[in-house]
Amino acid sequence: MRLSSLRRVSGLLALLLLCGLLSACGGSRGDLEKWVAEVKAKPAPPLEPLPVMQQFETFEYTAQNMRDPFDQAFSGEGSGNGPRPDPGRRKQTLEMFSLDSLKLVGSLGAGKGLVALVMAPDKVTYRVKPGDYMGQSDGRVTGVYEDRVELVELVPDGAGGWLERPAKLALEDN
């Protein structure tokens, strides 16, 4: 019986404390209203004037009749008989992957009919034969062997031309 009476007393005490706190909040608002009236009666501070807009000089472009420095006809890219990528050639599936991300996993056939099995990062294995393209540097397969695939990539030489660079994809020992 003592536990229930102790709960009643503590509940009553909590209720009285809550009522006391709420009654303290309801004091007069006269001081607050007086302060608001004083603030409203003060004159507003003057506004700063708007900044003066600067006048910019106009520029008239007069070089439209001059040659375009980015035009291929003037940059030297149009001349020369060196190798260059064929822009009209349709890209093959293995050309969307870098050569580093491709993995030679085996070969099929024998002699001139040898076909390499290359696994791409998408975990799909593709058949590769001489003349196919792979890698992102216009790499054309020149030879397929049991342990490697040899190819020639086209890389820019920095002067507007292209260089052939040999590359290979070797079978990894696991």
C-alpha positions, 0 to 999 in steps of 0.5 A, spaced: 500 500 500 505 504 501 508 504 494 501 506 491 500 512 496 507 514 494 505 514 487 499 519 488 503 524 492 509 524 487 504 525 481 500 530 485 507 534 487 508 534 479 502 537 478 502 542 483 509 544 480 507 544 473 501 549 475 506 554 478 511 554 472 505 555 468 502 561 472 509 564 472 509 565 464 502 569 464 505 576 467 503 582 465 506 584 458 506 592 459 513 592 459 514 589 452 508 593 449 512 599 452 519 597 449 515 595 442 512 602 442 519 606 443 522 602 438 517 604 433 517 611 435 524 612 433 526 614 426 529 609 421 536 610 419 537 613 412 539 608 407 545 608 403 545 611 396 545 606 390 552 604 387 554 608 381 554 603 375 561 603 371 561 605 364 564 599 360 568 600 354 564 597 348 569 592 344 568 591 336 570 584 334 573 585 327 577 579 326 571 575 323 575 575 316 581 572 318 583 565 318 581 561 324 586 558 328 583 552 330 581 550 322 584 543 320 586 546 313 591 551 317 594 547 323 597 542 318 593 536 320 590 536 313 597 535 310 602 529 310 601 521 308 602 518 315 597 514 318 591 516 321 584 514 324 578 513 319 573 517 322 568 513 318 569 506 320 564 503 325 567 502 332 567 495 335 565 493 341 572 492 344 574 499 343 570 502 348 574 499 353 582 501 355 587 495 353 589 495 360 582 492 362 582 487 357 584 480 359 587 474 354 584 468 357 585 463 351 585 461 344 581 457 339 583 453 333 590 452 329 595 456 324 592 461 320 585 460 323 587 461 330 582 466 334 583 469 341 578 469 347 579 476 350 575 478 356 572 485 357 571 488 364 563 487 363 565 479 364 563 477 357 568 473 353 569 476 345 573 472 339 578 476 336 582 475 330 587 479 325 584 485 323 579 486 329 580 493 333 580 493 340 582 498 345 581 506 345 587 508 341 584 505 334 588 498 336 588 494 330 590 486 331 595 484 327 597 477 329 593 472 334 598 467 337 597 462 343 600 466 348 599 473 346 595 478 341 599 483 337 596 490 335 598 497 332 595 503 336 594 510 333 596 515 338 597 523 336 604 525 336 603 532 338 604 536 332 597 534 328 599 527 326 599 520 328 604 515 330 603 507 330 605 504 336 606 496 337 602 493 343 600 486 345 595 483 350 599 477 353 596 471 356 597 471 364 599 465 368 595 464 374 
